Amino acid sequence: MDIHEYQAKEILMKYGVKTAEGGLAYSAEESVQRAREIDGNVWVVKAQIHSGARGKAGGIKVCKTHDEVKAAAEELLGKNLITHQTGPMGKVCSRVYIEAGIQIVKEIYLCFLIDRTSEGIVMIGSARGGMEIEELAETDPDAIKKIYIEPAVGLQDFQAREMAFALGLEAGQLSHAVKTIRGCYRALRDLDASMLEINPLVITAGGELIALDAKMSFDENALFRRHEVAELRDKTQGDTREMAATDHGLSYIGLNGDIGCMINGAGLAMATMDMIKLSGGEPANFLDVGGGASAERTEKAFRLVLADKGVKAILVNIFAGINRCDWIAEGVVHAVKNIDIKVPLVVRLSGTNVEEGQRIIAESGLPIITAGTLAEAADKVVQARNEVIAEESKGKRNGDLN
């Protein structure tokens, strides 16, 4: 789960990380009021969306008058910003953050990540902040410093000092740098965050270290014990299908294909998507319904898949271990009758009580295509999708002729 910049900064301030004075606004008039409350004569209006590279997309405006603040807020609020991280659909800005302008002497990069390879936390820093770290890693990998932290031991002071020196900080800034680095680490550890990135962390003309931008991502599996973090979720910034799936306790990731998938088990879901691609199709989603595929849960899963209007066919692939194929078949039949699915549906069942499950589907009288193997199911759903596309193309040609 991602959060906004202003939310990440509020968290970091509680851990002793210094940030610039700022305030949130939902309207142009409110933006001007926030600017009046901030000392100085330069303000920065920042679009709050879940994406980096906002500056390149025109999402950050430097203003020198209150009228400029108002104009910048009017331009950004309601605007659909497109960056290389948002994809072509972009994200709509519904709030802006008004921040005091700062005289910057140097920009540096600091990040903490959960590293699966080392089964620990990696601290990443660079004296060349303010640019894309991926680009820097390609052009000058030696400019990036990595320090691995053992979770059972935690961040040690000598590691924080090592990073501070690698960032090119002066001796007088060392104490503040160590405090900032340790504060970032504690925020990541205490709140079950998977990523904390400050880019840039700046040195001001007065020699202070200030987090000028901040991004945080959290492990969704830990949100049940981090209610204060769960409350920071902005559903407008996520895929509406994924948000709906989360509300129903389903694991869903939207993709760009047109074959809807409904599978139990993440491993089987990945294998199914591979088979669809091998057969010449493109999956529209990753959807793991889990072990408890009840009739109600199955219906919710179908509605979720069909919420994607680009879906041309659906493949249900269930392996019943603890669950039973006859229960799943009853759930599929119940869901199809309630929803009145208009696209071809291919069902492949395997496991406990598979014969009974196949009988229930065969005797349902519904136009459900069945398959015995995963390869057969993938071939049939791709064929069904191709037939739908051919019919649509034929209808369009006839319409043009008329």
ROKOLRO-703804 format. One record per residue: residue number from 1; x, y, z of N, C-alpha, C in turn. Coordinates in steps of 0.2 Angstrom, whole numbers, m for minus. Last residue first. Example, Ala and Ser with C-alpha at 12.3 -4.5 7.8 and 13.67 -1.06 7.14 Angstrom:
- 2, 64, m11, 35, 68, m5, 36, 64, 0, 39
- 1, 66, m28, 39, 62, m22, 39, 66, m16, 39
END
This chain:
- 402, m120, m3, m218, m126, m1, m217, m126, 7, m217
- 401, m106, m5, m217, m109, m6, m224, m116, m3, m224
- 400, m104, m3, m204, m101, 2, m208, m104, 1, m215
- 399, m110, m15, m199, m113, m8, m197, m110, m3, m202
- 398, m102, m25, m204, m109, m24, m206, m112, m17, m205
- 397, m91, m22, m196, m91, m21, m204, m98, m21, m207
- 396, m95, m24, m183, m93, m18, m185, m93, m17, m193
- 395, m98, m38, m184, m103, m33, m183, m102, m26, m185
- 394, m85, m43, m186, m90, m44, m192, m96, m39, m191
- 393, m79, m40, m174, m77, m37, m180, m82, m37, m186
- 392, m87, m48, m166, m87, m41, m165, m85, m37, m171
- 391, m83, m60, m171, m90, m58, m171, m91, m51, m170
- 390, m69, m60, m167, m71, m61, m174, m79, m59, m175
- 389, m70, m60, m153, m67, m54, m157, m69, m54, m164
- 388, m76, m72, m151, m79, m66, m149, m77, m60, m153
- 387, m66, m81, m156, m72, m81, m159, m76, m74, m157
- 386, m56, m78, m147, m55, m76, m154, m61, m76, m158
- 385, m61, m83, m135, m60, m76, m135, m59, m74, m143
- 384, m61, m97, m138, m68, m93, m137, m67, m86, m138
- 383, m47, m99, m139, m52, m100, m145, m58, m96, m144
- 382, m44, m97, m126, m41, m92, m131, m45, m93, m138
- 381, m51, m107, m120, m53, m100, m118, m50, m95, m123
- 380, m45, m118, m126, m52, m117, m127, m54, m110, m125
- 379, m31, m117, m121, m33, m117, m128, m40, m116, m130
- 378, m34, m118, m107, m30, m112, m110, m32, m112, m118
- 377, m39, m131, m106, m43, m125, m104, m40, m119, m107
- 376, m28, m139, m111, m35, m139, m114, m39, m133, m112
- 375, m19, m136, m100, m17, m134, m107, m24, m134, m112
- 374, m26, m141, m89, m25, m134, m90, m23, m132, m97
- 373, m39, m153, m93, m32, m151, m92, m31, m144, m92
- 372, m52, m154, m96, m50, m158, m92, m43, m157, m89
- 371, m66, m142, m97, m59, m144, m99, m56, m149, m94
- 370, m81, m134, m103, m77, m138, m98, m71, m141, m101
- 369, m91, m120, m105, m86, m125, m108, m82, m128, m103
- 368, m108, m118, m102, m101, m118, m99, m97, m123, m102
- 367, m122, m113, m103, m117, m113, m108, m110, m113, m106
- 366, m132, m124, m92, m128, m117, m94, m123, m118, m99
- 365, m137, m135, m87, m140, m132, m93, m137, m126, m95
- 364, m131, m143, m77, m134, m136, m75, m138, m133, m81
- 363, m125, m154, m79, m132, m154, m79, m135, m148, m77
- 362, m112, m150, m80, m114, m153, m86, m122, m153, m85
- 361, m110, m146, m66, m109, m141, m72, m112, m144, m78
- 360, m112, m158, m60, m116, m152, m58, m116, m147, m63
- 359, m101, m166, m65, m108, m168, m66, m113, m162, m65
- 358, m90, m160, m60, m91, m160, m67, m98, m162, m69
- 357, m92, m163, m46, m92, m156, m49, m93, m156, m56
- 356, m91, m177, m47, m97, m174, m45, m97, m167, m47
- 355, m77, m178, m51, m82, m181, m55, m89, m178, m53
- 354, m70, m172, m40, m70, m169, m47, m76, m171, m51
- 353, m68, m174, m26, m74, m174, m29, m75, m171, m36
- 352, m52, m165, m26, m57, m169, m22, m64, m168, m25
- 351, m46, m162, m43, m45, m163, m36, m51, m167, m33
- 350, m51, m149, m54, m47, m155, m53, m46, m155, m45
- 349, m59, m141, m68, m59, m143, m61, m55, m149, m60
- 348, m62, m127, m78, m58, m133, m77, m57, m135, m70
- 347, m72, m118, m88, m71, m121, m82, m67, m127, m82
- 346, m75, m104, m98, m72, m111, m98, m70, m112, m91
- 345, m87, m94, m105, m84, m96, m99, m81, m103, m99
- 344, m90, m80, m115, m89, m87, m115, m85, m88, m108
- 343, m101, m67, m108, m95, m69, m112, m94, m76, m111
- 342, m111, m64, m100, m112, m63, m108, m106, m66, m112
- 341, m119, m70, m86, m113, m69, m89, m114, m69, m97
- 340, m129, m68, m75, m130, m68, m82, m124, m66, m86
- 339, m128, m68, m61, m125, m63, m65, m127, m62, m72
- 338, m135, m80, m57, m136, m73, m54, m134, m67, m58
- 337, m129, m90, m64, m136, m89, m65, m138, m82, m62
- 336, m116, m89, m61, m118, m88, m68, m125, m87, m68
- 335, m117, m92, m47, m114, m86, m49, m117, m84, m56
- 334, m121, m106, m47, m125, m101, m44, m123, m94, m46
- 333, m111, m112, m54, m117, m112, m57, m122, m106, m54
- 332, m100, m109, m44, m100, m107, m51, m107, m106, m54
- 331, m105, m116, m33, m104, m109, m33, m104, m106, m40
- 330, m105, m129, m38, m112, m126, m36, m111, m119, m36
- 329, m91, m131, m40, m96, m131, m46, m103, m128, m44
- 328, m87, m131, m27, m85, m125, m31, m90, m125, m37
- 327, m93, m142, m22, m95, m136, m19, m93, m130, m23
- 326, m87, m151, m30, m94, m151, m30, m96, m144, m27
- 325, m73, m150, m26, m75, m148, m33, m83, m147, m33
- 324, m69, m144, m10, m71, m149, m14, m74, m146, m21
- 323, m54, m139, m1, m60, m138, m3, m63, m144, m8
- 322, m41, m145, 1, m46, m145, 7, m53, m144, 4
- 321, m41, m145, m15, m38, m150, m10, m42, m150, m4
- 320, m45, m142, m31, m48, m143, m24, m44, m148, m20
- 319, m41, m130, m42, m38, m137, m39, m41, m137, m32
- 318, m48, m122, m55, m49, m123, m48, m46, m130, m46
- 317, m51, m109, m66, m46, m115, m65, m45, m116, m57
- 316, m60, m101, m77, m60, m103, m70, m56, m110, m70
- 315, m59, m89, m89, m56, m95, m87, m56, m96, m80
- 314, m68, m79, m100, m66, m80, m93, m64, m88, m92
- 313, m68, m66, m113, m69, m73, m110, m66, m74, m104
- 312, m65, m53, m114, m69, m56, m119, m71, m63, m117
- 311, m64, m38, m105, m64, m45, m104, m68, m48, m110
- 310, m66, m24, m104, m62, m27, m110, m61, m35, m110
- 309, m72, m21, m93, m76, m21, m99, m72, m24, m105
- 308, m70, m27, m77, m66, m25, m83, m70, m26, m89
- 307, m80, m33, m70, m80, m26, m70, m75, m23, m75
- 306, m78, m47, m71, m82, m43, m77, m83, m36, m76
- 305, m71, m49, m60, m68, m50, m66, m71, m46, m72
- 304, m80, m46, m50, m74, m42, m50, m71, m43, m57
- 303, m90, m55, m52, m92, m48, m53, m85, m44, m54
- 302, m83, m67, m49, m85, m66, m56, m87, m58, m57
- 301, m81, m64, m35, m75, m65, m40, m77, m64, m47
- 300, m94, m65, m30, m90, m58, m30, m84, m58, m35
- 299, m96, m78, m33, m100, m73, m36, m96, m66, m36
- 298, m87, m84, m24, m86, m85, m31, m90, m80, m35
- 297, m93, m80, m12, m86, m78, m14, m85, m79, m21
- 296, m105, m87, m12, m105, m80, m12, m98, m77, m14
- 295, m100, m100, m13, m105, m98, m18, m104, m90, m18
- 294, m83, m101, m8, m90, m102, m7, m94, m99, m13
- 293, m68, m105, m8, m72, m103, m14, m79, m105, m13
- 292, m56, m104, 2, m64, m104, 3, m68, m102, m2
- 291, m43, m102, m3, m46, m109, m2, m54, m109, m1
- 290, m42, m89, m16, m41, m93, m10, m44, m99, m9
- 289, m44, m83, m28, m50, m83, m24, m48, m86, m17
- 288, m33, m73, m36, m33, m79, m32, m39, m78, m27
- 287, m31, m66, m52, m36, m66, m46, m35, m73, m43
- 286, m24, m55, m63, m22, m61, m58, m27, m61, m53
- 285, m31, m52, m79, m30, m51, m72, m27, m57, m69
- 284, m31, m55, m92, m34, m48, m90, m32, m46, m83
- 283, m19, m63, m102, m23, m63, m96, m25, m56, m95
- 282, m19, m66, m119, m17, m62, m114, m21, m61, m108
- 281, m15, m81, m130, m19, m76, m127, m16, m71, m122
- 280, m7, m91, m135, m9, m86, m139, m13, m80, m136
- 279, m4, m101, m126, m9, m103, m131, m11, m97, m136
- 278, 5, m95, m118, 8, m100, m122, 3, m102, m128
- 277, m4, m87, m111, 0, m84, m115, 3, m88, m120
- 276, m10, m97, m104, m14, m93, m108, m10, m90, m113
- 275, 0, m102, m96, m3, m106, m101, m7, m102, m106
- 274, 3, m91, m88, 8, m93, m93, 5, m97, m98
- 273, m9, m91, m81, m8, m85, m85, m2, m87, m90
- 272, m7, m103, m74, m13, m103, m78, m12, m97, m83
- 271, 4, m101, m66, 4, m106, m71, m1, m105, m76
- 270, m2, m91, m57, 4, m89, m62, 5, m94, m67
- 269, m12, m99, m51, m14, m93, m55, m8, m91, m60
- 268, m4, m108, m44, m8, m110, m50, m11, m105, m54
- 267, 1, m99, m35, 6, m103, m39, 2, m105, m46
- 266, m10, m94, m28, m6, m90, m32, m1, m93, m37
- 265, m26, m101, m28, m19, m102, m27, m15, m98, m31
- 264, m39, m103, m39, m37, m103, m32, m30, m105, m31
- 263, m44, m91, m51, m40, m97, m49, m39, m97, m42
- 262, m50, m83, m65, m52, m84, m58, m49, m91, m56
- 261, m47, m71, m77, m44, m77, m74, m47, m77, m67
- 260, m51, m65, m94, m52, m65, m86, m50, m71, m83
- 259, m43, m59, m107, m45, m66, m104, m45, m65, m96
- 258, m37, m48, m111, m44, m48, m112, m47, m55, m110
- 257, m23, m38, m103, m26, m43, m108, m34, m43, m108
- 256, m17, m31, m94, m19, m27, m100, m22, m32, m105
- 255, m22, m33, m76, m17, m33, m82, m20, m30, m88
- 254, m24, m31, m59, m27, m29, m66, m21, m29, m71
- 253, m25, m42, m46, m20, m37, m50, m23, m37, m57
- 252, m31, m48, m31, m32, m46, m38, m27, m41, m40
- 251, m37, m57, m19, m31, m55, m21, m31, m54, m29
- 250, m50, m53, m8, m48, m56, m13, m41, m53, m16
- 249, m58, m46, 2, m53, m51, 4, m50, m55, m2
- 248, m66, m36, m2, m69, m42, m2, m64, m48, 0
- 247, m57, m25, m3, m63, m25, 2, m66, m31, 3
- 246, m49, m30, m13, m46, m29, m6, m52, m29, m1
- 245, m57, m28, m24, m55, m35, m22, m52, m35, m15
- 244, m58, m14, m24, m64, m18, m23, m62, m25, m21
- 243, m45, m11, m28, m48, m9, m21, m54, m13, m20
- 242, m44, m17, m40, m40, m20, m35, m42, m17, m28
- 241, m53, m9, m47, m54, m17, m47, m50, m19, m41
- 240, m47, 3, m47, m54, 2, m43, m55, m5, m43
- 239, m31, 6, m43, m35, 2, m47, m42, 1, m44
- 238, m29, 20, m32, m27, 14, m34, m32, 11, m40
- 237, m33, 33, m28, m26, 32, m32, m25, 25, m34
- 236, m44, 32, m21, m45, 35, m28, m38, 34, m32
- 235, m41, 27, m9, m43, 22, m14, m44, 25, m21
- 234, m28, 29, 1, m32, 33, m3, m34, 29, m9
- 233, m24, 25, 18, m26, 22, 11, m30, 27, 7
- 232, m23, 28, 31, m20, 32, 26, m21, 30, 19
- 231, m28, 17, 39, m32, 23, 38, m29, 28, 33
- 230, m17, 9, 40, m22, 7, 35, m27, 13, 34
- 229, m9, 15, 50, m7, 16, 43, m13, 14, 38
- 228, m17, 13, 61, m15, 20, 59, m13, 21, 52
- 227, m17, m1, 61, m23, 3, 59, m22, 10, 58
- 226, m8, m13, 60, m6, m6, 59, m12, m2, 57
- 225, m13, m25, 59, m10, m23, 66, m7, m16, 65
- 224, m17, m26, 46, m22, m28, 52, m19, m26, 59
- 223, m6, m24, 38, m11, m18, 40, m16, m20, 45
- 222, 2, m34, 34, 3, m32, 41, m2, m26, 43
- 221, 0, m36, 21, m2, m42, 25, m1, m40, 32
- 220, 4, m25, 14, m3, m25, 16, m5, m31, 20
- 219, 18, m16, 19, 16, m23, 18, 8, m23, 20
- 218, 19, 1, 11, 18, m4, 17, 16, m11, 15
- 217, 30, 14, 6, 25, 9, 4, 25, 4, 10
- 216, 33, 31, 4, 33, 25, 8, 28, 20, 6
- 215, 43, 45, 0, 38, 40, m2, 38, 34, 3
- 214, 46, 63, 0, 46, 56, 4, 41, 52, 1
- 213, 56, 77, m1, 51, 73, m4, 51, 66, 0
- 212, 65, 84, 7, 61, 88, 3, 55, 84, m1
- 211, 70, 83, 23, 67, 78, 18, 63, 82, 13
- 210, 85, 91, 26, 78, 92, 26, 75, 87, 21
- 209, 98, 97, 36, 96, 91, 32, 88, 91, 32
- 208, 106, 113, 36, 101, 108, 39, 100, 102, 34
- 207, 114, 123, 32, 117, 117, 34, 113, 112, 37
- 206, 108, 134, 27, 110, 134, 34, 113, 128, 37
- 205, 105, 130, 14, 110, 135, 15, 113, 136, 23
- 204, 102, 112, 16, 100, 119, 15, 106, 124, 16
- 203, 103, 97, 8, 106, 101, 13, 105, 109, 11
- 202, 89, 85, 6, 93, 91, 4, 97, 94, 10
- 201, 84, 71, m2, 86, 74, 5, 91, 79, 4
- 200, 73, 72, m16, 79, 72, m13, 79, 74, m5
- 199, 70, 57, m9, 73, 60, m15, 70, 66, m17
- 198, 68, 44, 2, 68, 52, 2, 73, 54, m4
- 197, 58, 30, 4, 63, 34, 0, 62, 41, 1
- 196, 55, 15, 10, 55, 22, 12, 60, 25, 8
- 195, 46, 0, 10, 50, 4, 6, 49, 11, 9
- 194, 38, m7, 18, 42, m11, 14, 47, m7, 10
- 193, 34, m5, 35, 35, m3, 29, 39, m7, 25
- 192, 30, m8, 49, 30, m13, 44, 30, m10, 37
- 191, 33, 2, 58, 26, 2, 54, 25, m3, 49
- 190, 45, 0, 63, 40, 1, 67, 33, 0, 64
- 189, 54, 1, 51, 53, m5, 56, 47, m5, 60
- 188, 52, 14, 46, 51, 8, 42, 50, 1, 46
- 187, 55, 21, 57, 49, 22, 54, 47, 16, 50
- 186, 69, 18, 59, 64, 16, 64, 57, 16, 61
- 185, 75, 23, 48, 75, 16, 49, 69, 14, 54
- 184, 73, 37, 50, 70, 33, 44, 70, 26, 45
- 183, 80, 38, 61, 73, 40, 61, 70, 36, 56
- 182, 93, 36, 57, 90, 31, 62, 83, 32, 62
- 181, 95, 47, 48, 95, 40, 45, 92, 35, 50
- 180, 94, 58, 57, 89, 57, 51, 89, 50, 49
- 179, 105, 55, 65, 98, 56, 68, 93, 55, 63
- 178, 115, 56, 56, 114, 50, 60, 107, 50, 63
- 177, 114, 70, 53, 113, 64, 48, 111, 58, 51
- 176, 117, 76, 64, 110, 77, 62, 109, 71, 57
- 175, 130, 72, 65, 126, 71, 71, 118, 71, 68
- 174, 136, 77, 53, 136, 70, 55, 131, 68, 60
- 173, 139, 90, 50, 132, 88, 49, 131, 81, 51
- 172, 152, 92, 53, 147, 96, 57, 140, 94, 56
- 171, 158, 85, 43, 158, 83, 50, 153, 86, 54
- 170, 148, 84, 28, 153, 87, 32, 153, 84, 40
- 169, 143, 71, 17, 142, 76, 22, 148, 78, 26
- 168, 144, 61, 7, 148, 67, 6, 146, 73, 11
- 167, 138, 49, 8, 134, 54, 5, 138, 61, 5
- 166, 147, 42, 15, 146, 40, 8, 142, 46, 5
- 165, 145, 47, 28, 151, 49, 25, 151, 48, 17
- 164, 132, 41, 30, 133, 49, 30, 139, 51, 27
- 163, 136, 28, 30, 131, 31, 25, 132, 38, 24
- 162, 143, 27, 42, 146, 25, 35, 142, 28, 30
- 161, 134, 31, 51, 139, 36, 50, 143, 34, 43
- 160, 126, 20, 51, 123, 26, 49, 128, 31, 47
- 159, 135, 10, 55, 132, 10, 48, 129, 16, 46
- 158, 137, 14, 68, 143, 15, 63, 140, 14, 56
- 157, 125, 12, 74, 127, 19, 73, 133, 19, 68
- 156, 115, 0, 66, 120, 2, 70, 122, 9, 69
- 155, 99, m7, 64, 103, m2, 61, 108, 0, 67
- 154, 97, m24, 70, 95, m17, 68, 100, m13, 66
- 153, 97, m38, 73, 102, m33, 76, 99, m26, 76
- 152, 88, m44, 65, 88, m46, 72, 93, m41, 76
- 151, 90, m38, 52, 84, m36, 56, 85, m38, 63
- 150, 105, m31, 47, 102, m38, 49, 96, m36, 54
- 149, 107, m22, 32, 105, m22, 39, 102, m28, 42
- 148, 119, m17, 21, 114, m22, 22, 113, m22, 30
- 147, 121, m3, 10, 123, m6, 17, 117, m10, 19
- 146, 127, 4, m4, 122, 0, m1, 125, m3, 5
- 145, 128, 19, m14, 131, 15, m9, 125, 11, m6
- 144, 132, 24, m31, 126, 21, m26, 130, 17, m21
- 143, 141, 26, m40, 138, 32, m36, 133, 30, m31
- 142, 143, 15, m47, 148, 17, m42, 146, 23, m37
- 141, 135, 16, m58, 133, 12, m52, 137, 13, m46
- 140, 130, 26, m68, 136, 27, m64, 134, 23, m57
- 139, 120, 22, m77, 125, 26, m80, 131, 26, m75
- 138, 111, 13, m69, 114, 11, m76, 120, 15, m78
- 137, 109, 21, m58, 112, 14, m57, 114, 11, m64
- 136, 103, 32, m63, 109, 33, m60, 113, 26, m60
- 135, 90, 26, m67, 95, 29, m72, 102, 30, m69
- 134, 86, 23, m54, 87, 18, m59, 91, 20, m65
- 133, 84, 35, m48, 90, 31, m46, 91, 25, m50
- 132, 82, 50, m56, 80, 44, m55, 85, 39, m53
- 131, 88, 64, m45, 87, 61, m51, 84, 54, m50
- 130, 90, 68, m32, 86, 72, m36, 85, 70, m43
- 129, 108, 65, m28, 100, 64, m27, 97, 69, m32
- 128, 122, 59, m26, 119, 63, m32, 111, 61, m32
- 127, 126, 52, m16, 127, 59, m15, 124, 63, m21
- 126, 115, 39, m11, 119, 42, m16, 120, 50, m15
- 125, 110, 24, m3, 111, 31, m3, 116, 33, m9
- 124, 101, 12, 5, 104, 14, m1, 104, 21, m1
- 123, 100, m2, 15, 100, 5, 15, 104, 7, 9
- 122, 90, m16, 16, 96, m13, 13, 95, m6, 13
- 121, 86, m29, 27, 84, m22, 25, 91, m20, 22
- 120, 84, m47, 23, 85, m41, 28, 83, m35, 25
- 119, 86, m57, 14, 82, m58, 20, 83, m53, 25
- 118, 94, m55, 3, 98, m55, 9, 93, m57, 15
- 117, 82, m55, m6, 88, m59, m7, 92, m60, m1
- 116, 73, m46, m1, 72, m53, m1, 78, m57, m2
- 115, 74, m32, 7, 78, m35, 2, 77, m43, 3
- 114, 65, m17, 10, 65, m24, 12, 69, m28, 6
- 113, 75, m2, 10, 70, m7, 6, 71, m14, 10
- 112, 77, 15, 11, 77, 9, 14, 72, 4, 11
- 111, 87, 29, 4, 81, 24, 4, 82, 18, 8
- 110, 92, 45, m2, 92, 40, 4, 86, 35, 3
- 109, 102, 57, m10, 97, 51, m11, 97, 46, m5
- 108, 104, 75, m10, 106, 68, m10, 100, 63, m10
- 107, 108, 91, m16, 103, 86, m16, 106, 79, m15
- 106, 113, 106, m9, 115, 100, m11, 109, 95, m11
- 105, 107, 118, m6, 114, 118, m8, 116, 112, m11
- 104, 92, 127, m8, 96, 121, m8, 103, 121, m10
- 103, 81, 136, 1, 87, 137, m3, 92, 131, m3
- 102, 64, 132, m1, 70, 131, 2, 76, 132, m2
- 101, 47, 136, 1, 53, 136, m3, 59, 136, 1
- 100, 35, 127, 10, 39, 133, 10, 45, 131, 5
- 99, 21, 120, 1, 27, 119, 5, 31, 125, 4
- 98, 6, 112, m1, 9, 119, m1, 15, 119, 4
- 97, m1, 99, m10, 3, 101, m4, 7, 107, m5
- 96, m17, 95, m15, m11, 98, m16, m8, 99, m10
- 95, m29, 83, m22, m26, 87, m17, m19, 90, m18
- 94, m32, 76, m33, m37, 78, m29, m35, 83, m23
- 93, m26, 71, m48, m24, 75, m42, m30, 78, m39
- 92, m27, 55, m55, m30, 61, m55, m28, 65, m48
- 91, m15, 47, m66, m19, 47, m59, m21, 54, m58
- 90, m14, 37, m81, m12, 42, m76, m16, 42, m70
- 89, m14, 28, m91, m21, 30, m88, m20, 36, m84
- 88, m1, 24, m95, m5, 29, m99, m11, 32, m96
- 87, 8, 24, m79, 6, 21, m85, 1, 26, m89
- 86, 14, 30, m68, 7, 29, m68, 4, 25, m74
- 85, 28, 31, m71, 26, 26, m66, 18, 25, m66
- 84, 29, 40, m80, 31, 34, m82, 29, 28, m77
- 83, 14, 50, m78, 21, 49, m78, 23, 42, m80
- 82, 1, 61, m80, 3, 55, m82, 11, 55, m82
- 81, m13, 67, m71, m6, 67, m72, m3, 61, m74
- 80, m27, 76, m73, m25, 69, m74, m17, 69, m75
- 79, m33, 88, m61, m29, 86, m67, m27, 79, m67
- 78, m39, 91, m50, m43, 88, m55, m40, 86, m61
- 77, m27, 104, m47, m33, 100, m44, m38, 98, m50
- 76, m18, 111, m56, m17, 104, m54, m23, 100, m51
- 75, m24, 124, m58, m22, 120, m64, m21, 113, m62
- 74, m26, 128, m45, m32, 128, m50, m30, 123, m56
- 73, m13, 129, m40, m18, 124, m37, m24, 123, m42
- 72, m8, 140, m48, m5, 133, m49, m10, 128, m46
- 71, m16, 150, m44, m16, 148, m51, m14, 141, m52
- 70, m12, 151, m31, m19, 150, m33, m20, 147, m40
- 69, 1, 155, m32, m1, 149, m29, m8, 146, m31
- 68, 0, 167, m39, 3, 161, m43, 1, 154, m39
- 67, m6, 174, m29, m9, 173, m35, m7, 167, m39
- 66, 5, 175, m20, m1, 171, m18, m6, 170, m24
- 65, 21, 172, m28, 15, 176, m25, 9, 172, m24
- 64, 29, 163, m32, 32, 168, m29, 27, 173, m26
- 63, 31, 145, m34, 27, 151, m35, 30, 156, m30
- 62, 33, 130, m43, 36, 135, m39, 33, 142, m40
- 61, 25, 115, m45, 25, 122, m47, 28, 126, m41
- 60, 23, 99, m51, 26, 103, m45, 27, 110, m48
- 59, 18, 92, m61, 15, 91, m55, 18, 95, m49
- 58, 23, 90, m74, 20, 97, m72, 17, 97, m66
- 57, 30, 79, m75, 23, 79, m78, 20, 85, m77
- 56, 42, 81, m69, 42, 80, m76, 35, 80, m79
- 55, 37, 80, m56, 40, 87, m58, 40, 86, m66
- 54, 34, 67, m53, 28, 72, m54, 31, 78, m57
- 53, 42, 56, m51, 43, 60, m57, 37, 65, m58
- 52, 30, 44, m43, 36, 48, m43, 36, 52, m50
- 51, 14, 43, m36, 19, 42, m42, 25, 46, m41
- 50, 0, 45, m31, 4, 40, m29, 9, 39, m35
- 49, m1, 63, m29, m3, 57, m32, 2, 52, m30
- 48, m3, 79, m26, m2, 73, m22, m5, 67, m25
- 47, 7, 92, m33, 1, 88, m34, 3, 81, m29
- 46, 13, 106, m24, 14, 99, m26, 8, 95, m27
- 45, 20, 122, m24, 13, 118, m25, 14, 111, m28
- 44, 30, 131, m14, 30, 125, m19, 23, 122, m19
- 43, 34, 148, m12, 31, 142, m10, 31, 137, m16
- 42, 42, 162, m5, 42, 157, m11, 39, 151, m8
- 41, 43, 170, 6, 40, 173, 0, 41, 168, m7
- 40, 39, 166, 23, 44, 166, 17, 40, 169, 11
- 39, 29, 155, 32, 34, 160, 32, 37, 160, 25
- 38, 12, 150, 30, 19, 148, 29, 24, 154, 28
- 37, 0, 155, 29, 2, 152, 35, 9, 150, 36
- 36, m2, 158, 16, m1, 163, 20, 1, 161, 27
- 35, m3, 145, 10, 3, 149, 9, 4, 155, 14
- 34, m15, 141, 15, m10, 138, 17, m3, 142, 16
- 33, m23, 150, 8, m23, 151, 15, m17, 147, 18
- 32, m21, 145, m5, m18, 152, m4, m18, 153, 4
- 31, m27, 133, m4, m20, 133, m5, m17, 140, m4
- 30, m41, 137, m2, m37, 134, 3, m30, 134, 2
- 29, m43, 141, m15, m43, 146, m10, m40, 143, m4
- 28, m41, 129, m22, m37, 134, m24, m37, 139, m18
- 27, m43, 114, m12, m46, 119, m16, m40, 125, m17
- 26, m37, 106, m3, m41, 103, m7, m44, 108, m12
- 25, m20, 106, 5, m26, 109, 2, m30, 105, m3
- 24, m9, 105, 18, m13, 102, 13, m19, 106, 11
- 23, 7, 113, 21, 0, 111, 23, m4, 109, 17
- 22, 24, 115, 29, 19, 114, 23, 12, 113, 26
- 21, 41, 117, 31, 34, 118, 33, 30, 118, 27
- 20, 51, 102, 27, 50, 109, 26, 42, 110, 29
- 19, 57, 91, 40, 54, 92, 34, 53, 100, 33
- 18, 68, 80, 49, 66, 87, 48, 63, 87, 41
- 17, 64, 66, 59, 66, 68, 52, 63, 75, 51
- 16, 58, 61, 71, 64, 66, 71, 67, 68, 64
- 15, 47, 54, 69, 53, 50, 71, 59, 54, 70
- 14, 37, 62, 66, 37, 59, 72, 43, 55, 74
- 13, 41, 65, 53, 42, 70, 58, 42, 67, 65
- 12, 37, 54, 46, 44, 55, 47, 45, 60, 52
- 11, 23, 56, 45, 26, 50, 49, 33, 51, 51
- 10, 22, 67, 38, 19, 67, 44, 22, 62, 49
- 9, 28, 62, 26, 32, 67, 30, 29, 68, 37
- 8, 18, 53, 22, 25, 51, 23, 28, 56, 28
- 7, 8, 63, 19, 7, 58, 24, 14, 55, 26
- 6, 13, 70, 8, 12, 73, 15, 11, 68, 20
- 5, 14, 59, m1, 20, 63, 1, 19, 66, 8
- 4, 3, 46, 2, 5, 52, m1, 11, 55, 2
- 3, 6, 28, 1, 3, 34, 4, 6, 40, 0
- 2, 3, 11, m5, 7, 17, m5, 3, 23, m1
- 1, 4, m6, 0, 0, 0, 0, 4, 6, 0
END
